Amino acid sequence: MKSKILLFLLLLISCSSNVNYNNLYGSWRLRDVLDVSNQNASDKTTFYKNGTVIFEIFSNKKLVTKINSKYILNKGNKNLTIYYNNNILVTYKIEKLNETEFDLIVTGK
């Protein structure tokens, strides 16, 4: 009986920690953007299946910055590494990824 309960708990934990990486592809917006300019700052980050990521920053609904970059997704470690000019910009640990939420923790440069 104890082994069945332990097996059930392990199965539950492994199922709850699965991430559907197909949800990564598409556009995401930060929940809270620091707007020190008082110009209605917003952002959009779009991930493509070919390893391209595009960061866009808007002010008063007008595009002010667009950065094309690359990323590598390590599904085994749940790491997302962003590159800029062939150098690592930042590495994140994916904590949650579903259709509506994408939570990251900075783990390196």
N, C-alpha and C positions, 0 to 999 in steps of 0.2 A: 504494500500500500504506500509506504514512504517513497519507494522508488518511482511509483506512478505519479505521485504529487511532484517530486523533484523533476521528472521528465516533463510534466505539464508546465512547471514554472520556467524551465529552460526554453521550452518551445515558445512560451508567451514572451519571454524576454527577447529571444532572437527575432520573433515576428515584429515586435514593437520597435526594434532598432533598425529594421530594414528601411532603406531609403529608395524611393523610386526616382532614379537619376534622370528619367525623361522629363520630370517636372522642372529640371534646371533650365531646359531650353525655352527661350522666350524672354519676355521683358519683366523686370522687377523694379520696384520703387522702394526707396527707404521709407520706413514708417515715419521717422522723425528726421528731418533735415535741419542742420544747424543753419539758421538764417540770420547772420550778423549784419547783413546789408539792408535788411527790411525791404527787400525787393522781391518777395514771394519766390524764394529759391526752391527748386525741386530738382529731382534727378530721375534718370532712367538708365538701367543697366540691362543690356540684352546679350544673352548667351546663345551661341550658335553651335550646332553639332560638329562643325569643322574645327572647333577649338578657338574660334574668334569670339572676343567679347568687346562690346562697344559701350563706353560710358558717355552719357550725355547729361549736361547740367544746364538748367533753364533758369532764367531770371525774368520775372513778369511774363511767363509763358513763352519767352523767346529763347532759342538755343544760343548759349554763349560759349560752350566748350563741348567738343566731341573728341574723344580719345579712342582710337582703335588699338586693341591689344590682343594678346593670346592668353590662353589658360590651359592647364593640364588638370584633369580630374583623376585622382587616385581613389577608385572605389573601395579598394581593400582597406585603406587607412581613413577613408572619408575625408580626404584632403582636397582642397581646391587651391591651386597655385596660380597666381596671376603674374604674367610676365609683361614687361614694358621695355622696348629696345633690347630684346634678348636677355634681359636681366630679371631676376626674381624681384617683383615689386612687393608681394605679400603672399603668405600662405595662411589659409583658413582651415579650420576643422568644421565640417558640416554637422551641426547639432540637430537640425530639423529641416526637412525638405518635403513639402507636400504641395498641393495645388494652390494654396493660399499663403503659406509661410515658408520662409527661407532664412533660417537662423545660422549665423556663422560666429566663430570665435577665432580671433587672430592667434596663430601659433608661432609665427616666424616672420622675419623681415618683410 
